[in-house]
Amino acid sequence: MARATFDFSGTTTVVTGGASGIGFTCAELIARSGGNIVISASRSPEKTEQALAKLKKAHANIEVHAVPCEVGSEESVESFFAAIGAAGIRVDYLINSAGISPNTEFLEQTQKEWDTVYNTNTTGAFLVTKYAALSMKENALLDDFRGRIVLITSTNGINSQDPVSAHYDSSKAAGNMLVRTAAEHLSEHQICVNALAPGWIETALNNTLPPDVREKETAKIWMRRWAKPEEMAACAAHILTMPYYMGQVLMADGGYR
Ligand SMILES: NC(=O)c1ccc[n+]([C@@H]2O[C@H](COP(=O)([O-])OP(=O)(O)OC[C@H]3O[C@@H](n4cnc5c(N)ncnc54)[C@H](OP(=O)(O)O)[C@@H]3O)[C@@H](O)[C@H]2O)c1
């Protein structure tokens, strides 16, 4: 994989879901590029410790923290950003990567599962964006913006033929729309909001995907392979650092029909 280079020195990026998968590789790329990192702690303390240890090794001159955050709870998200502010940390960038994707046949999906998926993927994206923006709007300008936000949504929120993810797909479609409205309303505070919509990525999120679905989905990808999370990290860092994307949903799916 060609390695893109970025300069995040002197900035702090908050990454929800930053202890694993796409969130972790985003945090690792930004840390390697000289940026300070705050990840939301995993519910597994061991996973959090491993992520922190790797991030600290990425660059000698950066600060790395983990703070607990349940993205579907307003109280928890408010406390997360309050703790970051109380530590004197300015939030320059946010990547919201926290998400879940239980794979369940449509007729077997229950309201409980549906609500859990929406609470994490949709309500979580709203709450994290809201409290990041409340923090960012007090920042001094950094280039043209006081802060920049990337929501990790999904191409499933645009075009999905996956039979086991109706709740997930529609929760991500809501995230893609949230980006449009949040970007328009937060632009008056010089806060930039965009989404990265990945296609199929090799992470633990897809561990329960039925093998036949995986095979059929892979055949639809023009590049005939799934992406590595590191490739999504490069896309997210690109979106965070480009000057004129606003309210966009950028798909990174290797081509898909
Ligand atoms: N992998 C793909 O093919 C793919 C494709 C399109 C979009 N995406 C999106 O990319 C994002 C990252 O997924 P991934 O593939 O990196 O999966 P992953 O490795 O399972 O990571 C998901 C992360 O989200 C965290 N999380 C889940 N629920 C949370 C909650 N309620 N509060 C706080 N954190 C929570 C998890 O923390 P714990 O460690 O505590 O569980 C974990 O760190 C998700 O939004 C997903 O929908 C993934």
The ligand as an ORCA input file, in Angstrom:
! r2SCAN-3c Opt
* xyz 0 1
  N     -15.509     -2.896      8.929
  C     -16.282     -2.538      7.928
  O     -16.425     -3.267      6.916
  C     -16.991     -1.214      7.967
  C     -17.598     -0.764      6.786
  C     -18.277      0.436      6.795
  C     -18.331      1.191      7.945
  N     -17.739      0.742      9.091
  C     -17.862      1.577     10.282
  O     -16.597      1.870     10.804
  C     -16.684      2.081     12.197
  C     -15.618      1.278     12.910
  O     -15.868     -0.094     12.702
  P     -14.711     -1.190     12.754
  O     -14.841     -1.991     11.530
  O     -13.421     -0.546     13.096
  O     -15.242     -2.098     13.954
  P     -14.614     -2.528     15.353
  O     -13.207     -2.951     15.210
  O     -15.607     -3.460     15.924
  O     -14.614     -1.158     16.185
  C     -15.786     -0.588     16.674
  C     -15.427      0.272     17.874
  O     -16.612      0.936     18.323
  C     -16.640      0.874     19.732
  N     -18.023      0.945     20.210
  C     -19.069      0.141     19.891
  N     -20.165      0.523     20.552
  C     -19.822      1.596     21.302
  C     -20.526      2.427     22.202
  N     -21.835      2.250     22.444
  N     -19.842      3.440     22.814
  C     -18.532      3.637     22.565
  N     -17.806      2.875     21.719
  C     -18.450      1.869     21.104
  C     -16.019     -0.466     20.073
  O     -15.583     -0.437     21.419
  P     -15.466     -1.764     22.330
  O     -14.031     -2.177     22.224
  O     -15.831     -1.297     23.680
  O     -16.409     -2.792     21.767
  C     -14.883     -0.514     19.063
  O     -13.743      0.158     19.558
  C     -18.102      1.698     12.610
  O     -18.898      2.859     12.755
  C     -18.596      0.874     11.423
  O     -19.986      0.915     11.266
  C     -17.072     -0.438      9.122
*
